[in-house]
Amino acid sequence: MQYMGSKNRHAKELLSIILKDRQPGQWYVEPFVGGANMIDKVEGNRIGNDYHPHLIALLKAIADGWEPPTIVSEELYKFAKISSVISADIGFIGFCCSFGSKWFGGYARNKIGTNYAATNARNLIKQAPNLKGVDFRCGSYLDLDIPNNSIIYCDPPYQGTTKYSTGGFDYDVFWQWCGDKVDEGHKVFVSEYNAPDDWNCVWQKKVSANFDSGREGGVERVEKLFTLDTHP
């Protein structure tokens, strides 16, 4: 699924590190599942959580075989934007038919008349088989019930970049939560540009991104993957 901040291009590299020591039956958990472009490449026990109810409604529906519309007019887009209904349809329109895949960030269009609804519908249908069996949940990461000894991969909204539609994000609370999960016996990995000093960078790569639009191109950053062996 096309999604702002997607790790699809780097998934193979990241997962080779994250899953290196995974044990049989061990759960893989994403508290910020986003467009599910990492979890769809993982087998076995999986939990995909996100705070956005429309996103989770969409992912659940896709996993169950729902096929999105291939035509979404600007009039329908505007109607969906003011709808109070939580549904896969609204989730699809809000993310997949928006500029830069930013939640209702403006009706997607270009000079050559690309049908974004049809393109993204095809991508989601292709992704669907790899989402079957994922335990999709909706809520705050702080309230997520995580099985013992899990592998937790966090891809939160990056500090200093485009804010997510679900509102502000407390990074101090987040890093404390991650440390607490390590104390509880989980293996925790975090994608970010920077981390507290006690976290170890185990992977990094230069990327270019334009955070105002959610599309690549414009600003070069070094994306990193951090982990913590012990929590002081």
N, C-alpha and C positions, 0 to 999 in steps of 0.2 A: 504494500500500500504506500503510495506517495504521501510523505508526511514530513513536516518541518523538523529538521534535525535528524532525519533518518540515518541509521548506521548500516544500511544495506550494502554500501560499497566496501565497508570494512568488516563486515560480519564474520567472514571466514577467518581473518587474522585475529580478531578479538576472541572468537569462540575457541580457537585453538589454544588460547591461553586460559580462558575462563573454565573450559571443560576438561582441561588436561588431566586432572586428578579426580574426576567425577567417578563415584562409586555406583555399582548397580542399584537401581531403585532410588537413588538420591534425587531430590527435587531440585529443579531449576526454577528460580522465581524472579520475575521482573516486576517491581513495584510501580514502574513507569513504562508500561508496555508500548505506548505510542502506536505507531503503525504496524507493530508486530513483525518488523523486518529483521529482528534477531531471533525471537522465539520461534519463528516459523522454520528455522534451520536447526532446531534442537529436537531430539527425540526423547521419549520417555516421559516421566512425570514433570508437568509444567504448570506453573501458575502465572497468568498475565493479568496484572492489575493496572487500573488507571482511574484517575479522579473524574475524568470526563464521561458522563453517562451516555451521551450520544455516540462517542467513540466505542465504548464497550458494547452498546446495542448493535452497532455496525459490525464489529468483529465477531460477536456471537452469531449474528445472522449469516454472515459469510461462511463461518465454520459449519453452519447447519445447512448450507446449500442455497441460500437466498441469492438471487441474481439482481444486481442494481440496475436502475434505468440507464439506457444508453443515450437518452435525449433529456436534457434539463435546460429549459428556457430561462432567460433572465427574469421573466415574470415569476416563474416557479421558484427561482432562487430567492427573490425578494419575499415571496410568501413564506417560504421555509424559514427565512431568517427571523421572522416575527412569531413563528409558531411556538407554542408552549409544550408541544408533544415531544416526548423522548422516544425516538424510533431510529431504526436503521436507515430509513429514507432520509430523515433530516441529517443524520450523521454523515451519510454519503454526500449529500448536497453541500453541507457546511464545510467539509474538508476537501472532498475530491473535485468539487466544481469551483473552488476558490483560488484566487491568485496566490501562488506559492504554497498551496495546501494549508494556508493559515485559516483557522476557523472563521468562516464568513468574513474573510479579508478582502472581499471584492470579487465580483463575478469574473471567472477566468476567461480570457479571450486573447487572441493574438491576430496579427495581420494576415495570416494564411488560413484562418478560420478553423483551427484545430478543434475537434469535438472532444473536450476534456472528459465529459461524462462517459463517452464510449471507451476512450483510452483507459481511464481508471477503472471502469467496470471490468474490462478484460483483464487488467492486472489483478484485481481482487479475485476474480473467478479462478485465475491461475494459481493464486496464493492459497485458495480455500482448502485444498487437500492437506496442506501442511499446518493448518490451524485446527484440524480435527483433534479432539482430545485435550486441547488446552483448557484449563480451568480458568475462565475469564471472570474477573471480579471487578467491582466498581467501588471505589472509596479512597480515603486517604491512606498513604503508605504507612502512616503512624498507627493505623488500626488494622493493618493486614495481619492475618493469622498465618504464620509461616511454619511449615513442618520442621521438626528438629533436624539439625545438621544439613541445612540446605545450602545450595550455591545461589547467592543473590547478586543479580546484576542490575545496577541502577544507572539510568540515563535520565537524570533530572533536567529541568530547564537550566541551561548554562547561565552562570552568574554573569551579568553584564550584557546579555543578549536579549533578543526579542522576548517579551513576556508572554507566557501562555495564557490562554483564554480563561483558565480556571482561577486566575488572580495571582497575588503575590506569593513569594516562596521564601521561607525562613531557612537560610543556608546553615546558620549555626545549629538550629534544631536538627536539620538533616544530617550533618556530620556527626553530631552526638548520637543520633539514632543508629547510624552506620556502625559507630564504635560499639554501641551497646549490642548490636547483632553479632559482632565479632566475639564479644564477651560471652554471648549465649552459645557459641560454638559453630556459628555459620561462617562460610567463606564469602566475603563481600568484595565485589568489584564495582568501581564507579568510573563512568566516563565524564570527564570534565577537562577544563583547561588548567585548573589549579586545584590543589588540595591542601589540607593541613600538613604541617611539616612531618608528622609521624607516618603519613601514608606514602607508600612506595609506588613510583611510576614504573610499570612493567611493559608499557607499549606507548609509542607516540608516533604521530605522522602529521606532516604539514597538510592543511586543507585550506581551501578558499571558500568563503561564504559571504552572502549578503543577508544579514539578519533582519533587515527591514522588510524584505520581500519573502524571506524563507527560501530563497533560491541561491544556488552557488554562483560564485563570481564576485570579485570585488575586494574582499578583505581576507588576508591570509592569517591563519591562526595555526597553532600546534595543538592538535587534539590528543588527549592522553587517557590512558587507562591506569587507574590506581587500585592498590589493594593494601590491606593491613594485616600483618601476621598476628600481632598482639596489640591490645589496647591498654596504654599506660593508665 
